[in-house]
Amino acid sequence: MEIAPPPELKKLLAIPHKLLMGPGPSNSSPRILQALCQPVLGHMDPEVFQIMDEIKKGLQYMFQTRNKLTLCVSASGHAGMETVLCNLVEPGDKVLVLVNGIWGKRAADIAQRYRATVQTVHNKDLGKNFSLIEIENAVSKFKPKVLFVVQGESSTGVYQPLEGIGEITKRYKCLLAVDTVASLGAVPLQMDAWKIDAIYTGSQKIIGVPPGLTPLSFSERAQKAIFERKSKIQVYFWDIKLLGQQWKCFEEDLPRIYHHTTCANLLYALREGLAVIIEEGLENVIQRHEQCAQQLYKGVVEMGLELFVEDEEKRLPSVTTIKVPPNVIWTDVVGFAMKNYHLEISGGLGPTAGKVWRIGIMGFNATTKNISFTLSVLKEALEHCNKKISKL
């Protein structure tokens, strides 16, 4: 052998315990971690198919939908954006994207890569959301095939209400696609009642499962549009016709096919993550996140800091953005928290980079104890930074 074995891999693996209070991923509960340790099974084994069927039912509960085309793709939450746009968009289709941060901007980029004609609507104030009047004006003017909306914009901490948007898109014969990666489980969601046509989330946020699976659901209207495409779905891996057959979302007598090798252990974990939420009750989970968010807001204001989203009704409970004060280097605060307490909080992303800190309240981490701890560390970190500044 010309290449010697690397000495680093002769050492035992050692992973530190950290409290992940950023915008995701979140810490997994012991029950979910235990599920990951179960024996590996083949992706075509009947036990795995049974777990996939149970996951579908759990996702229908989470999304509040009866859609048969409800399933997962094997990748992180970003794959949901790819899958939805890849399946719904054909070259030349019009796509309208509401941009309130990095994820709307990225959706527009992806739609353009599938050769759609893309129109964006930007909020001048990143701390605001869109009104129904603004949305209807844009839809009526552009007449898109797909309207893309981010319910929880984790880069800005803005919450976009969805009630009423589906009525608009249905009136203008448009499909409504929604990103709920950072919001599902922290705020109300009614896919069927609100006439949402395509939706996705991430396993690593409120559900509290390691990244690697992206739950999705498509309405009958969306499914019809996919099956009546004039062109072939451009990416095999995102092809919902094939994925739907692997997850047995179509005719009962249609056999499951091999599309790709799913990770059985991640399926176990997602099944348990959904079971934990079902046992607590989705309404109770949402209420717990709201209570923790209120505790965080109060503590931040008492510390003399400003919240980036001024209007409380427009704040995303699962990701709070806090303005970085003048003369404070945001990385010093983040570094202090990690170095001294193994606490992860994050800086801004995209349009908020360098302007805010982002504190996540997600799933297993959404407890009053964790909020109190995070506030105390944040306060200590700011005091440390102010002492550094006074010495200069």
C-alpha positions in Angstrom: 0.0 0.0 0.0 1.4 3.4 -1.0 -0.9 5.3 1.3 -0.5 4.7 5.0 -3.6 4.3 7.3 -4.4 7.6 8.8 -3.5 7.7 12.5 -6.6 9.8 13.3 -8.8 6.9 12.6 -7.0 4.7 15.1 -8.3 6.9 17.9 -11.7 6.2 19.6 -14.5 8.5 18.4 -15.4 11.1 21.0 -18.4 13.4 20.5 -19.1 16.2 23.0 -22.6 16.7 24.4 -23.9 20.1 23.3 -27.2 21.9 23.8 -28.4 22.8 20.3 -30.4 26.0 20.7 -29.8 27.3 17.2 -32.2 27.1 14.2 -31.6 23.4 13.8 -30.8 20.6 14.0 -32.2 20.2 17.5 -31.2 17.6 20.1 -32.9 14.2 19.9 -34.6 12.6 22.9 -33.1 9.4 24.4 -36.1 7.5 22.9 -35.2 8.6 19.4 -31.5 7.9 19.9 -32.3 4.4 21.2 -34.4 3.8 18.0 -31.3 4.7 15.9 -29.4 1.9 17.7 -31.9 -0.8 16.7 -30.6 -3.5 14.2 -30.2 -2.5 10.6 -32.8 -4.0 8.3 -33.0 -4.2 4.5 -34.9 -1.4 2.9 -37.3 -3.9 1.2 -37.9 -5.9 4.4 -41.6 -6.2 5.5 -40.8 -4.8 8.9 -39.4 -1.7 7.2 -42.5 -1.4 5.0 -44.7 -1.6 8.1 -42.7 1.3 9.7 -43.1 3.3 6.5 -46.8 2.9 6.6 -46.9 4.0 10.2 -44.8 7.0 9.3 -47.3 8.0 6.6 -50.1 8.0 9.1 -48.1 10.1 11.5 -47.3 12.6 8.8 -50.9 12.8 7.8 -51.6 13.8 11.4 -48.7 16.3 11.5 -49.8 17.9 8.2 -53.5 17.5 9.1 -54.2 15.9 5.7 -55.8 12.8 4.2 -53.5 13.0 1.1 -52.5 9.5 0.0 -49.4 10.9 -1.6 -47.7 11.5 1.8 -44.1 10.2 2.2 -40.4 11.0 2.8 -37.4 11.5 0.6 -34.0 10.4 1.8 -32.2 13.7 2.3 -32.3 16.8 4.6 -35.1 19.4 4.6 -33.6 21.2 1.6 -34.6 18.2 -0.5 -38.2 19.0 0.1 -37.8 22.2 -1.8 -36.1 20.4 -4.7 -38.7 17.6 -4.8 -41.7 19.9 -4.8 -40.3 22.2 -7.5 -38.9 19.4 -9.6 -42.2 17.6 -9.8 -44.6 20.6 -10.1 -42.5 22.8 -12.5 -41.9 22.3 -16.2 -39.9 24.5 -18.5 -41.7 27.7 -19.2 -44.1 27.4 -16.2 -44.7 30.6 -14.2 -43.6 30.4 -10.5 -44.3 33.1 -8.0 -42.2 33.2 -4.8 -42.8 35.2 -1.7 -39.3 36.2 -0.5 -38.9 37.0 3.2 -35.4 35.7 3.6 -32.9 33.2 2.3 -35.4 30.3 1.7 -37.7 32.2 -0.6 -34.7 33.4 -2.5 -33.3 29.9 -2.8 -36.7 28.5 -4.0 -36.6 31.1 -6.8 -33.1 30.0 -7.7 -34.1 26.3 -7.8 -37.3 27.0 -9.9 -35.1 28.9 -12.4 -32.8 25.9 -12.7 -35.8 23.9 -13.7 -36.3 26.6 -16.4 -39.4 28.2 -14.9 -40.3 31.8 -15.4 -39.9 33.1 -11.9 -41.3 36.2 -10.3 -40.5 37.2 -6.8 -42.3 39.5 -4.3 -39.9 40.9 -1.7 -40.7 42.5 1.6 -38.9 45.8 2.0 -38.9 45.2 5.8 -37.5 41.7 6.6 -39.3 41.7 9.9 -42.7 41.8 8.3 -44.8 39.1 6.6 -47.2 39.4 3.6 -50.8 40.4 3.7 -53.5 38.5 1.8 -54.1 41.7 -0.3 -50.4 41.8 -1.3 -50.5 38.1 -2.2 -53.7 38.3 -4.2 -52.5 41.3 -6.1 -49.3 39.4 -7.1 -51.1 36.2 -8.0 -53.7 38.0 -10.1 -51.1 40.0 -11.9 -48.5 37.3 -12.6 -51.0 34.3 -12.9 -48.5 31.6 -11.9 -48.8 27.8 -12.0 -47.2 27.6 -8.6 -47.1 30.0 -5.6 -44.3 29.2 -3.2 -44.5 30.4 0.4 -42.3 29.8 3.4 -44.4 29.5 6.6 -41.4 29.9 9.0 -38.5 31.9 7.6 -35.6 30.8 9.8 -33.2 33.4 8.5 -35.3 36.3 9.7 -37.6 34.7 12.3 -40.7 35.7 10.5 -44.0 33.7 10.6 -46.2 33.8 7.6 -49.9 33.0 8.3 -51.3 30.6 5.6 -55.1 30.9 6.2 -56.8 32.4 3.1 -53.9 31.9 0.7 -55.3 28.6 -0.5 -58.6 30.3 -1.4 -56.6 32.8 -3.5 -54.6 30.2 -5.4 -57.7 28.0 -6.0 -59.5 31.0 -7.4 -56.7 31.7 -9.8 -56.2 28.0 -10.7 -52.7 28.1 -9.1 -51.0 25.4 -6.9 -49.9 26.4 -3.4 -46.5 25.0 -2.2 -45.4 25.6 1.4 -42.1 25.2 3.2 -42.7 24.2 6.8 -39.2 23.0 7.7 -38.7 25.4 10.6 -42.4 25.8 11.6 -44.2 22.4 11.6 -45.1 21.5 15.2 -44.5 25.0 16.5 -47.4 26.8 14.9 -50.9 25.7 13.6 -51.1 24.0 10.2 -54.1 22.6 8.4 -53.1 21.3 5.0 -56.5 20.2 3.8 -58.5 22.9 5.4 -56.2 25.6 4.1 -56.1 24.1 0.6 -52.3 23.6 0.4 -51.3 21.6 -2.6 -47.7 20.6 -1.7 -45.9 20.8 1.6 -42.6 19.6 3.1 -40.8 19.8 6.4 -37.5 18.5 8.0 -37.0 15.7 10.4 -34.3 17.6 12.3 -36.3 20.5 13.7 -39.4 20.2 15.9 -39.7 16.4 15.2 -36.3 16.1 16.8 -34.8 13.4 14.5 -31.3 13.6 13.0 -31.2 15.2 9.5 -31.7 12.8 6.6 -35.4 12.4 5.9 -37.7 15.0 4.5 -41.5 14.4 4.9 -43.7 15.7 2.1 -47.4 15.6 1.1 -49.2 16.4 -2.2 -52.8 17.1 -2.7 -55.0 15.4 -5.4 -54.7 18.6 -7.4 -50.9 18.5 -7.2 -50.8 14.8 -8.0 -53.0 15.4 -11.1 -50.6 18.1 -12.3 -47.6 15.8 -11.8 -49.2 12.9 -13.7 -50.4 15.2 -16.5 -47.0 16.8 -17.1 -46.0 17.2 -20.7 -42.3 16.6 -20.0 -40.5 14.0 -17.9 -39.6 14.8 -14.3 -36.1 16.0 -14.7 -34.4 14.3 -11.7 -34.8 10.6 -11.1 -34.1 10.8 -7.4 -36.9 13.4 -6.8 -39.4 11.7 -9.1 -42.5 11.5 -6.9 -44.2 9.0 -9.2 -41.4 6.5 -8.4 -41.1 7.5 -4.7 -44.8 7.2 -4.3 -44.8 3.7 -5.5 -41.9 2.8 -3.1 -44.0 4.2 -0.3 -47.2 2.6 -1.7 -49.1 5.8 -2.1 -51.0 4.8 -5.2 -53.2 1.8 -6.1 -53.4 -0.9 -3.4 -52.5 -3.6 -5.9 -49.5 -1.7 -7.3 -46.4 -3.4 -5.9 -43.7 -1.5 -4.1 -40.7 -0.9 -6.2 -37.0 -0.3 -5.4 -36.2 3.3 -6.0 -33.3 3.8 -3.7 -31.9 2.4 -0.4 -33.6 4.2 2.4 -31.9 4.2 5.8 -33.9 1.9 8.0 -32.5 3.4 11.2 -33.6 6.9 10.3 -37.0 5.5 9.6 -37.1 4.0 13.1 -36.1 7.4 14.5 -38.7 9.3 12.5 -41.4 6.8 13.5 -40.5 7.4 17.2 -40.3 11.1 16.8 -43.8 11.2 15.4 -45.0 8.8 18.1 -43.6 11.2 20.8 -45.5 14.1 19.3 -48.7 12.0 19.0 -48.5 11.0 22.6 -48.2 14.6 23.8 -50.8 15.8 21.3 -50.0 18.3 18.5 -51.9 21.1 20.1 -50.0 20.6 23.3 -46.7 20.6 21.4 -47.6 23.9 19.7 -48.6 25.4 23.0 -45.3 24.3 24.7 -43.3 26.1 21.9 -45.4 29.2 22.3 -44.9 29.3 26.0 -41.1 28.9 25.7 -41.0 31.6 23.0 -42.9 34.0 25.3 -40.4 33.3 28.1 -37.5 33.9 25.7 -39.0 37.2 24.4 -39.5 38.5 28.0 -35.9 37.6 29.0 -34.4 39.2 25.9 -36.2 42.5 26.4 -35.4 42.5 30.1 -31.7 42.2 29.1 -32.0 45.4 27.1 -31.8 43.6 23.7 -34.1 44.2 20.7 -36.1 41.6 18.9 -35.6 41.7 15.1 -39.3 41.1 14.4 -41.1 43.9 16.3 -44.7 42.7 15.9 -45.2 39.7 18.2 -47.8 38.1 15.9 -45.3 38.0 13.1 -42.6 36.1 15.1 -41.8 32.5 14.4 -41.9 30.8 17.9 -39.3 28.2 16.8 -36.6 30.6 15.7 -36.2 34.0 17.5 -34.0 36.6 15.9 -32.3 39.1 18.2 -30.6 42.3 17.0 -26.8 42.4 17.6 -26.2 45.6 19.6 -23.7 48.2 18.3 -20.1 47.6 19.3 -20.7 43.9 19.9 -19.1 41.3 17.7 -21.7 38.6 17.3 -19.2 35.9 16.9 -17.7 36.7 20.3 -21.1 35.9 22.0 -21.5 32.7 20.0 -18.0 31.6 20.7 -18.3 32.3 24.4 -21.4 30.2 24.7 -19.9 27.3 22.9 -16.5 27.4 24.5 -17.7 27.8 28.1 -21.1 26.0 28.1 -21.3 23.8 25.0 -24.3 25.9 24.1 -25.0 26.5 20.4 -26.8 29.6 19.3 -26.4 31.0 15.8 -25.8 34.2 13.9 -27.9 35.4 11.1 -28.2 33.8 7.7 -28.5 35.4 4.3 -30.0 38.9 4.6 -29.5 38.9 8.4 -25.9 37.7 8.4 -23.9 39.7 11.0 -27.1 41.5 12.1 -28.8 39.1 14.5 -28.4 36.1 16.7 -30.9 33.2 16.2 -32.1 31.1 19.1 -34.0 28.0 18.2 -36.8 26.5 20.4 -37.4 23.1 18.9 -38.9 19.8 19.9 -37.1 18.1 22.8 -35.2 21.3 23.5 -38.4 23.4 24.0 -38.4 23.5 27.8 -38.5 26.4 30.3 -35.2 25.0 31.8 -33.4 25.3 28.5 -34.7 28.8 27.9 -33.6 30.0 31.4 -30.2 28.5 30.8 -29.8 30.0 27.3 -30.8 33.5 28.7 -28.3 33.2 31.5 -25.5 32.3 29.2 -26.4 35.0 26.7 -26.4 37.6 29.5 -23.0 36.4 30.7 -21.6 36.4 27.2 -22.7 40.0 26.7 -21.1 41.1 30.0 -17.9 39.4 28.9 -18.0 41.2 25.6 -18.7 44.6 27.2 -15.7 44.1 29.5 -13.5 43.4 26.4 -14.8 46.6 24.8 -14.2 48.7 27.9 -10.5 47.6 28.0 -9.9 48.8 24.4 
